């Protein structure tokens, strides 16, 4: 499968509800090796600023978009994204690939239309986009950087208009892969090996066991992945895991919503004497987490349960609880851009309601004198400070442990916790609050 064909296939499946990263992994082996980077770039470029590409399609189409087949609409969106974002890819090759996909679907009546729209975009859109980028209105910035209008408005309400603009720009930023090195791996030695095949990686200035790359390589292609030496993980997520590990003073640890086990494996690696219990509602995620523990050589020290964290009971009373709560993922929209187009204000309210219940449950489970670390990859106060404030208002036995803010992208929450802004390609937006329970 060629790169453009693969990108169109993945993009179509994502539009039907699939996740980009998972869908790309499924078709990865079917894509010609030389075309794999192109397929991934086209998919993520199309999704990252999807609202903008749809706007350009309507602006430069002389035909009602609703009269086009779904495949033609998808092909045009991928083509427009490629023309604008892939600066070093030959436009005729891209247009030809898009046209061939239209022919293969039997939509030959759309070929002339597709050619006309893509060439018009190439000729006229750059000047329009430059004007849009300079616009002072928040709505123009949101459109240009690919952030839903209601999200930008909410951020301006939560923060300020200048901060909302900065966050909108950061959310539209292209992200790159950062790697967590296991404690038994020497960073300089691994980097020397990684950089030999003309790859580019360098030490993070945030974390001692982190490496930054200038691309998004497929995990199985990264040296040491299969042996558990490295793990793809954003530096914000790593910071949460390291913070939790530093809080451990012995005793059981509970990871209430472990997902696929990335932070679980990190904590297990940092605390080789610690026994961890990990829960998740999803059977597939727990299975993936079990496989992850095997890969990072921590399977025998992590005990998993599948079920509702509001109902499950721990084996023993935990002294330390990590609640990495299900959230909108708004801090990771650069890395998982399809999520921003699926999130609604109603969904945000539902998430916040669940988060309050989960945090109250975590506080009820932790031993007196213990700590609950509450984290999200969200940039909404409704999922962060407001959740913590609601639970603390109900519990007089809680107090906040301050987190040292060692980097300029770390800001004090209002009033609780710490917000990590997504200001670099390796750093997602995150929130963390440390709540101690009085003895």
N, C-alpha and C positions, 0 to 999 in steps of 0.2 A: 504494500500500500504506500502510495506517495504521500508527501507531507500535507499538501493542500486537501487531498481526499480524506486523509485521516482527521484533519482539523474540522472539516465539515461534518464528518460522522460524529465526532465527539461533541461538537457544538450543538448538533441536533439533539443528541441524547441529554445534554445538560438542560436544554430548553424544555425537555419533557420531565425534568425533576432529578436527573442524575447529578453526581458531583464530578467536577472536572478532573481532579487528581485521580480518583478511583477509575474513571472511564479511560483516562490516558494510560493508566497502568494495565488495564485489560487489553488494550490494543497495541501496547508498546512493541511486543515481539512481532506484530504483523506489519509494522512500519519499517520501510527501508532505513537501515542505520543512519545513513547520511541525512535523512529527512526528519529524524526524530526531534532535533531542536526546533526546526521550522514548524512542525505540527504543534508543539507545546507553545511556542511564541505566538502563533496565530490564535490558538484557543484562548490564551490568557489575555492577549491584546484585545480580542473581541469582547470578552466578558468584563474586563476591567473598566472600560468606559462605554458600556453597552448603550446607556441612555444617549450619549453623544452620537454614536454611530446611527442609532434610529432617527435622531434629529436630522442628521446629515442626509440620510436616505429620503426622508420626507421633503427636505429642502431642495434636493437636486433631482427628484423623480418627477417626471411629467405625467405619471400615471398613479392612480390611487394605489397605495401600497397594499390595501386590502384586496385588490384584484389579482395580486401576485400569488403564486403558490408558496407554501411555507418554505419549501426548499430554496426557491428563488430569493425570498426574503433573507433566509439564513446565509445564502451564498453572497448576497450583496453586503450584508453586515460584516462577514469575515473579510470580504474583499476590501471594503472601506477601511476597516481597522488595519489591514495589512498595508494598504497604500500610505496611510498616515503614520503608522508606527514603525514599520520595518524599513528603516532608512537605507539599508544596504542590500535590499532584495530587488531584483530587476522587476519593474512593474509589468512589462509584457509577459513575463513568465507567470506572474501572479494572476493577471487577467485571463491568460490562456487557460490556466488551471481551473479558474472559476467557471469559465465558459464551457470547458469540457465536462465539468460536473453537471451543468445545466443540460447539455446534450445527452449525457448518460441517463438522465431522469426523463428524457423525452419532452422536456419543456422548451422545444426549439423556438417557439414563438417569443420566448423571453430573451433570446440571445442578443438581439439588437438592443433591447432595453438595458440589459446588464452592461454591455460594452459602453453604451452612451453614459450611463450613470457613473461607472467607475472612472471613465476618462474625464468627465465633468468634475468629479470629486478631486481627481489629481490636479486639474488645472485651477479650480476655483476655491477649494476648501482651505488651502493653507493661509490665504489672506484673511478669510473669514475667521478661522481659528485663532490667528494671531490677534485679531481684534477682540475676540471673545475672551482670550486669556488675559488681556489687559483690562477687561471690564472691572469696574469697582464694585458692582453689585454682587452680593453673595450668591444670588441665583445664577449669574453668569459663571462664577467660579465653580459652583456645584455642577453645572452642565458640562463645563470644559473638562473637569477632573473626574467626572463619572460618579457623582454622589447623588442619590435621590433627593429631590427638593425638600421633602418633609424632614429628612435627616439633617440637612444643613440648617434648617429652621430650628430644629430641636437643639442642635449644638450651640446655635447663637443664643438661645434661651438659657441653656445650662451654663454657658461660659461667657463669651462676649462675641461680637461680630468679628473683630480681628482674630481672636483665637479660633473661631469657627472657620474662618478662611484658611488659617494655617492647618487646621485639622483636615479640612476638605482637600487641600493640596497633598498633604501627607498620605491620605487615604487613596489617592490616585497614583501614588508612586509605584514604580516597578520594584518588586522585591527580588532578593537573591537568597540563595541557600546559606544558612550558617550550620555548622556541624559541632556537635558536642563530642568531645573525646573522652573515652572511658578513663578512669583514674590510673589504669596500668599502662596507658599510652603516653609516650613522650612527644610533646607537641612539635618541637623543632624537627625531630626525626621523621614524624609522620608527614609534615609539610614538605620536607625535602623529597620524599617519595611521591607525594601527591602531585607536586609541581613538575616532575620530570616529563610527563607526556604532554607538555605545553598547556597544562591546566594552570589556573591562577587561584592561589589561596594564601592567606596571611593571618597572623594571630589577631584575635579580637583584643581591643584595648578595654573591653568591659569585663571579660571573664577569663580566668587562667586556663580553662579547659575548653575554650571555644575557638573555632576557626571560621573565618569569613571567606566566601567564594564570590567570584564575579559572574556566576551563572546559576542555573538551576539543574544540575546533573541528576539523572535518574539514580535513586539510592543504590540499586544493585550494581551500578557501574562505578561506584565510589570505592576505592581501595579500603578494605578493612570492614566494610559494612556487614558482610556475612559472618565475620568472626566476632562481631560485637564491639569492635574498636571505635566505631563512630556511629552517631545517630543524628539524622537531620532534626533540628529543633531551633526555633527562633530564640534569640538571646534573651528576650523578655521572659519567655517560658522557662529558660534555664535559670534566670535570676530568681523566679518563684521557687523552683526546685531547690536551689542552693539555700535560699532563705529558710525554707522548711527544714532542711537538713541541719542547719545551724541551731535551730530551736530544740533539737532532740537532746534530751538529758537522760535517756534510757526509757524503757517501757514500750508498750505497744503503740504502733502508728496505724491510723486508719486513713485510707484514701477513699473518700465517700463516692466520688464520681470519676473513676479512673480512666474512662474512655479506652483508648487503645494502649494505654500504659506507658506513654512516653515519660511523663514526670515520675510515675511509679518506678520505672527502671532507673531513672536518674537518681532518685532518693536511695534506692536499694544499692546503687553503685557507690554513693557517697557514704552510706552507713552500712558497712558489711556485717555488723553485728546486730542489726535491727531486724525484727520480725514485722512484716507489713501485711495488713489486711486490706484488700482492695475490692470495691463494689462497683457495679454498673448495671443499668437497667437492660442493656442490649446484650443478647447472647453473642452475636457476631463480634461486637467490640471486646467482650471478655475473652473470646477465643483469640482475637488478634493480640490482646494484652498478654495472654499466656504464652503465645508464640514470641512476643517481644521479650518477655522475661527469660525464655530459653536462649534467645539470641544474645542477650547481654549477660548471660551466666548468673541469673538471680532467681531462677524458677523455684528453687527449694526454699527460699526465704519469703515468698509472697503467696498469700492464701487468698483466693478469689471467691466472691459470691456474686451470683446474678440475681437481681431483683430491685425493688423500689427502695431507694435509700431512706425514704420516710418510714419504712416498715422493717427493714432488716435489723438484726441485732448483732453486735460484734461479739467475737469469741471472748474477749476480755475488755475491761474498761480502758479505752485509749487515753494516753497522756498527751498525744499530739494528733490533731485531725487536720487533714488537708481537704478543703471543699473547693475544688476547681469546678465551679458551678456551670451547668448548661446556660448558654447565653446567646445573644444575637451574633456574637463573633465580629462585631463591628471594628474591633482593633486589628483584625486579621483580614479585612476585606481586600487588601492588596494581594494577599496570598490565596484567598478563597473568594474571588470576586462574585461568583454566582450568588453567594449568600445575601449580598446587599440588595439584590433585585427581588429577593423572596421575603425579605423582612418588612413587616408592616407595623404601624403604631399599636395595633391590637395585639400582635404577637409579642411586642416588647412588653406590654402590660402583663401578659400571661407569664412571660419569663420572669418578670420581677416578682410576681406573686409566688411562683414556685421557688425562686431563690430565697425569699424570706422564710418560707417553710423549711427549706433545706438547711439554712443557716441556724434557725431555731433548733432544729433537730441535732445539728452538729454540736451546738452549745450544750444541749441536754445530755449528749453522749460522752463528752470529754470529762475526764476526771478533774475534781477540784485541784487547782494549781496548774492545770494543763492549758494548752493553747490551741486555738482554732485559727488556721490560716485560710482566709476567704479570698478567692481569686476569680477573676473572669478575664476573658480577652475582649472586653467591651469598652467602648468609650462613652457610654451613656450613664449619666449619674443615676438614672432610674434603676440600673442594674448593679450599681456600685455603692456610692455613698448613701443613697437613700435606703438600700437594703440593710446596710450595717446600722444606720441610724434607727431604723424601725425595730430591729432586734435588740439593740442596746437600750432602747427606751423601755422595753418590756423586761429587761434583766438588769437588776441592780448589782449583780455579782460579776459583771464584766468590766474590764478596762482595756484600753488599747495600748499595745506595745509599739513604740515608735520604730519605724524602719529608717535606717540611715539612707539618705538620698545622696548617693555618691556620683550620680551622673546628671548632666543638665537636662536630659529628657525625662527625669523623674520629678514629679510635682506632688506637693501635698494635696490630698483630697479635701473636699469641702463638705464637712469638716474632718471626716475620717479617711484613713488609708492613704495609699500612695498610687498615683496614676503614672504609668509609663507611656509617653507619647511615641507614636510611630514615626520617628523623624529620620531613620536610616533604613536602608533596604534590608537589614538583618534584624531589625527591632520592631516587633509588632506592638500595637497598643494593648496594654494590660492594666489591670488594677489588682492591688493586694492590700488586705487589712489583716493585722494580727491581733486577735482578741484573746486575752488571758482571763481565766475563770478563777476568782478568788477562792482560797481554801476555806 
